[in-house]
Amino acid sequence: MLQLIGEFECKLDAKGRLVVPSALKRQLPNVEQDGLIVNRGFERNLVIYTRSEWDKQAAKISRLNTFNAKNREFIRQFMRGATMLTLDAAGRVLLPKVLLDYAKIAGEVVLACQFDRIEVWPKAAYEEMMNGDVSEDFAALAEEVMGNMDFGGGADE
């Protein structure tokens, strides 16, 4: 499983191109050959996947029963706007205008790695989210989400 790590502050140029930071690019296997996929996120952000990770997500979604109306709607919403990205010679990707508009992204952005994907946020929205109510009570959130999990081992595991 891909384990991307880090937060990166970047700027889009006037054409909507984003330079992939070198520290992030080193974590992306075969990015020059395979490219990336960008799509809408669930919270008015964008999500970038490696091609192999996108293929895993698409395989899961393709197993949904399309005779179910909610499944069809989810598939449409999830796939809407999905776009292949290719790095140019300068290490930039061109983010589609329709997706930038969806996420209200212009100028400064934050790339936030989330295990196998990269969330793309407008910098101000990301800072507001991370400095909001949840960050004030992170310990309580951790207990609620992780407190009842059995990790199957001692303290060293």
VEXVO-749536 format. One record per residue (C-alpha): residue in three letters; z negated, y negated, x negated; residue number from 1. Coordinates in Angstrom, 2 decimals, m for minus. Example, Ala and Ser with C-alpha at 12.3 -4.5 7.8 and 13.67 -1.06 7.14 Angstrom:
BEGIN
{res: ALA	pz: m7.80	py: 4.50	px: m12.30	n: 1}
{res: SER	pz: m7.14	py: 1.06	px: m13.67	n: 2}
END
This chain:
BEGIN
{res: MET	pz: 0.00	py: 0.00	px: 0.00	n: 1}
{res: LEU	pz: 0.90	py: m3.44	px: m1.22	n: 2}
{res: GLN	pz: m2.16	py: m5.59	px: m2.05	n: 3}
{res: LEU	pz: m1.14	py: m9.24	px: m2.33	n: 4}
{res: ILE	pz: m3.86	py: m11.58	px: m3.51	n: 5}
{res: GLY	pz: m4.24	py: m15.35	px: m3.56	n: 6}
{res: GLU	pz: m3.74	py: m18.66	px: m1.83	n: 7}
{res: PHE	pz: m1.02	py: m20.96	px: m3.04	n: 8}
{res: GLU	pz: m0.39	py: m24.59	px: m2.14	n: 9}
{res: CYS	pz: 3.30	py: m25.47	px: m2.15	n: 10}
{res: LYS	pz: 5.70	py: m28.13	px: m0.93	n: 11}
{res: LEU	pz: 8.90	py: m27.67	px: 0.98	n: 12}
{res: ASP	pz: 11.86	py: m29.72	px: m0.18	n: 13}
{res: ALA	pz: 13.93	py: m31.79	px: 2.26	n: 14}
{res: LYS	pz: 16.16	py: m28.79	px: 3.03	n: 15}
{res: GLY	pz: 13.24	py: m26.51	px: 3.93	n: 16}
{res: ARG	pz: 13.26	py: m24.58	px: 0.67	n: 17}
{res: LEU	pz: 10.09	py: m23.19	px: m0.78	n: 18}
{res: VAL	pz: 9.59	py: m22.27	px: m4.43	n: 19}
{res: VAL	pz: 7.83	py: m18.91	px: m4.58	n: 20}
{res: PRO	pz: 4.96	py: m19.45	px: m7.04	n: 21}
{res: SER	pz: 5.36	py: m17.34	px: m10.18	n: 22}
{res: ALA	pz: 1.88	py: m15.79	px: m9.76	n: 23}
{res: LEU	pz: 2.90	py: m14.59	px: m6.31	n: 24}
{res: LYS	pz: 6.39	py: m13.54	px: m7.36	n: 25}
{res: ARG	pz: 4.86	py: m11.21	px: m9.99	n: 26}
{res: GLN	pz: 3.07	py: m9.39	px: m7.15	n: 27}
{res: LEU	pz: 6.26	py: m8.83	px: m5.15	n: 28}
{res: PRO	pz: 8.05	py: m5.69	px: m6.30	n: 29}
{res: ASN	pz: 11.86	py: m5.87	px: m6.29	n: 30}
{res: VAL	pz: 11.85	py: m9.23	px: m4.52	n: 31}
{res: GLU	pz: 15.06	py: m10.36	px: m6.25	n: 32}
{res: GLN	pz: 16.93	py: m7.23	px: m5.11	n: 33}
{res: ASP	pz: 15.35	py: m6.51	px: m1.72	n: 34}
{res: GLY	pz: 14.55	py: m10.03	px: m0.53	n: 35}
{res: LEU	pz: 11.87	py: m10.92	px: 1.98	n: 36}
{res: ILE	pz: 11.61	py: m11.16	px: 5.76	n: 37}
{res: VAL	pz: 10.04	py: m14.15	px: 7.50	n: 38}
{res: ASN	pz: 8.94	py: m14.15	px: 11.11	n: 39}
{res: ARG	pz: 6.71	py: m15.94	px: 13.59	n: 40}
{res: GLY	pz: 2.99	py: m15.31	px: 13.26	n: 41}
{res: PHE	pz: 0.58	py: m14.95	px: 16.14	n: 42}
{res: GLU	pz: m1.22	py: m18.28	px: 15.55	n: 43}
{res: ARG	pz: 1.72	py: m20.71	px: 15.21	n: 44}
{res: ASN	pz: 2.20	py: m19.84	px: 11.57	n: 45}
{res: LEU	pz: 4.88	py: m17.87	px: 9.75	n: 46}
{res: VAL	pz: 4.53	py: m14.46	px: 8.13	n: 47}
{res: ILE	pz: 6.52	py: m13.26	px: 5.13	n: 48}
{res: TYR	pz: 6.90	py: m9.53	px: 4.45	n: 49}
{res: THR	pz: 8.51	py: m7.63	px: 1.61	n: 50}
{res: ARG	pz: 11.45	py: m5.60	px: 2.84	n: 51}
{res: SER	pz: 9.53	py: m2.33	px: 2.57	n: 52}
{res: GLU	pz: 6.54	py: m3.73	px: 4.49	n: 53}
{res: TRP	pz: 8.82	py: m5.16	px: 7.19	n: 54}
{res: ASP	pz: 10.48	py: m1.74	px: 7.53	n: 55}
{res: LYS	pz: 7.03	py: m0.19	px: 8.11	n: 56}
{res: GLN	pz: 6.21	py: m2.74	px: 10.82	n: 57}
{res: ALA	pz: 9.60	py: m2.30	px: 12.47	n: 58}
{res: ALA	pz: 9.16	py: 1.49	px: 12.46	n: 59}
{res: LYS	pz: 5.83	py: 1.16	px: 14.29	n: 60}
{res: ILE	pz: 7.27	py: m1.24	px: 16.85	n: 61}
{res: SER	pz: 10.38	py: 0.88	px: 17.39	n: 62}
{res: ARG	pz: 8.15	py: 3.68	px: 18.67	n: 63}
{res: LEU	pz: 6.98	py: 1.58	px: 21.64	n: 64}
{res: ASN	pz: 8.12	py: 2.79	px: 25.04	n: 65}
{res: THR	pz: 10.81	py: 0.32	px: 26.14	n: 66}
{res: PHE	pz: 10.49	py: 1.50	px: 29.76	n: 67}
{res: ASN	pz: 7.24	py: m0.53	px: 29.79	n: 68}
{res: ALA	pz: 7.86	py: m4.23	px: 30.54	n: 69}
{res: LYS	pz: 4.97	py: m5.46	px: 28.35	n: 70}
{res: ASN	pz: 6.30	py: m3.45	px: 25.42	n: 71}
{res: ARG	pz: 9.77	py: m4.97	px: 25.84	n: 72}
{res: GLU	pz: 8.28	py: m8.47	px: 25.97	n: 73}
{res: PHE	pz: 6.19	py: m7.82	px: 22.85	n: 74}
{res: ILE	pz: 9.23	py: m6.49	px: 20.99	n: 75}
{res: ARG	pz: 11.25	py: m9.57	px: 21.95	n: 76}
{res: GLN	pz: 8.50	py: m11.96	px: 20.92	n: 77}
{res: PHE	pz: 7.76	py: m10.15	px: 17.68	n: 78}
{res: MET	pz: 11.39	py: m9.84	px: 16.58	n: 79}
{res: ARG	pz: 12.34	py: m13.36	px: 17.71	n: 80}
{res: GLY	pz: 13.43	py: m15.37	px: 14.73	n: 81}
{res: ALA	pz: 12.97	py: m12.65	px: 12.11	n: 82}
{res: THR	pz: 15.14	py: m13.68	px: 9.18	n: 83}
{res: MET	pz: 16.00	py: m12.19	px: 5.82	n: 84}
{res: LEU	pz: 15.21	py: m14.46	px: 2.88	n: 85}
{res: THR	pz: 16.91	py: m14.31	px: m0.49	n: 86}
{res: LEU	pz: 15.59	py: m15.96	px: m3.63	n: 87}
{res: ASP	pz: 18.07	py: m18.34	px: m5.22	n: 88}
{res: ALA	pz: 18.46	py: m18.84	px: m8.97	n: 89}
{res: ALA	pz: 15.56	py: m21.34	px: m8.95	n: 90}
{res: GLY	pz: 13.20	py: m18.87	px: m7.24	n: 91}
{res: ARG	pz: 13.38	py: m20.65	px: m3.87	n: 92}
{res: VAL	pz: 13.75	py: m19.30	px: m0.35	n: 93}
{res: LEU	pz: 15.23	py: m21.27	px: 2.53	n: 94}
{res: LEU	pz: 12.96	py: m21.11	px: 5.57	n: 95}
{res: PRO	pz: 14.91	py: m21.35	px: 8.84	n: 96}
{res: LYS	pz: 14.52	py: m24.63	px: 10.70	n: 97}
{res: VAL	pz: 13.75	py: m22.88	px: 14.00	n: 98}
{res: LEU	pz: 10.79	py: m21.13	px: 12.38	n: 99}
{res: LEU	pz: 9.60	py: m24.29	px: 10.63	n: 100}
{res: ASP	pz: 9.68	py: m26.07	px: 13.99	n: 101}
{res: TYR	pz: 7.77	py: m23.22	px: 15.66	n: 102}
{res: ALA	pz: 4.96	py: m23.44	px: 13.09	n: 103}
{res: LYS	pz: 5.16	py: m27.24	px: 12.81	n: 104}
{res: ILE	pz: 5.67	py: m26.87	px: 9.07	n: 105}
{res: ALA	pz: 6.93	py: m29.77	px: 6.97	n: 106}
{res: GLY	pz: 5.94	py: m30.91	px: 3.51	n: 107}
{res: GLU	pz: 2.80	py: m29.25	px: 2.21	n: 108}
{res: VAL	pz: 2.12	py: m25.60	px: 3.01	n: 109}
{res: VAL	pz: m0.38	py: m22.93	px: 2.10	n: 110}
{res: LEU	pz: 0.74	py: m19.38	px: 1.34	n: 111}
{res: ALA	pz: m2.23	py: m17.15	px: 2.17	n: 112}
{res: CYS	pz: m1.92	py: m13.53	px: 1.09	n: 113}
{res: GLN	pz: m3.23	py: m11.02	px: 3.61	n: 114}
{res: PHE	pz: m2.97	py: m7.56	px: 1.98	n: 115}
{res: ASP	pz: 0.67	py: m6.62	px: 2.73	n: 116}
{res: ARG	pz: 1.94	py: m9.96	px: 4.04	n: 117}
{res: ILE	pz: 1.91	py: m13.66	px: 3.30	n: 118}
{res: GLU	pz: 0.92	py: m16.14	px: 5.96	n: 119}
{res: VAL	pz: 2.61	py: m19.55	px: 5.76	n: 120}
{res: TRP	pz: 0.64	py: m22.44	px: 7.25	n: 121}
{res: PRO	pz: 0.96	py: m26.20	px: 7.36	n: 122}
{res: LYS	pz: m1.68	py: m27.27	px: 4.83	n: 123}
{res: ALA	pz: m3.63	py: m29.44	px: 7.28	n: 124}
{res: ALA	pz: m3.73	py: m26.71	px: 9.96	n: 125}
{res: TYR	pz: m4.85	py: m24.10	px: 7.43	n: 126}
{res: GLU	pz: m7.65	py: m26.30	px: 6.11	n: 127}
{res: GLU	pz: m8.79	py: m27.12	px: 9.65	n: 128}
{res: MET	pz: m8.82	py: m23.43	px: 10.59	n: 129}
{res: MET	pz: m10.65	py: m22.34	px: 7.45	n: 130}
{res: ASN	pz: m13.20	py: m25.16	px: 7.67	n: 131}
{res: GLY	pz: m13.80	py: m24.73	px: 11.41	n: 132}
{res: ASP	pz: m16.46	py: m22.86	px: 13.37	n: 133}
{res: VAL	pz: m15.74	py: m19.44	px: 11.85	n: 134}
{res: SER	pz: m16.32	py: m20.54	px: 8.28	n: 135}
{res: GLU	pz: m19.71	py: m21.94	px: 9.27	n: 136}
{res: ASP	pz: m20.87	py: m18.53	px: 10.44	n: 137}
{res: PHE	pz: m18.87	py: m16.16	px: 8.25	n: 138}
{res: ALA	pz: m21.88	py: m13.85	px: 7.83	n: 139}
{res: ALA	pz: m22.14	py: m13.35	px: 11.61	n: 140}
{res: LEU	pz: m18.39	py: m12.70	px: 11.86	n: 141}
{res: ALA	pz: m18.62	py: m10.17	px: 9.02	n: 142}
{res: GLU	pz: m21.45	py: m8.37	px: 10.77	n: 143}
{res: GLU	pz: m19.57	py: m8.30	px: 14.10	n: 144}
{res: VAL	pz: m16.31	py: m7.04	px: 12.60	n: 145}
{res: MET	pz: m17.58	py: m4.80	px: 9.80	n: 146}
{res: GLY	pz: m21.22	py: m4.08	px: 10.67	n: 147}
{res: ASN	pz: m20.68	py: m0.87	px: 12.61	n: 148}
{res: MET	pz: m18.13	py: 0.64	px: 10.25	n: 149}
{res: ASP	pz: m19.04	py: 3.79	px: 8.38	n: 150}
{res: PHE	pz: m17.58	py: 3.44	px: 4.91	n: 151}
{res: GLY	pz: m18.59	py: 7.00	px: 4.05	n: 152}
{res: GLY	pz: m20.51	py: 6.56	px: 0.87	n: 153}
{res: GLY	pz: m23.17	py: 4.92	px: m1.15	n: 154}
{res: ALA	pz: m23.42	py: 1.41	px: m2.45	n: 155}
{res: ASP	pz: m21.10	py: 2.10	px: m5.37	n: 156}
{res: GLU	pz: m18.07	py: 3.07	px: m3.27	n: 157}
END
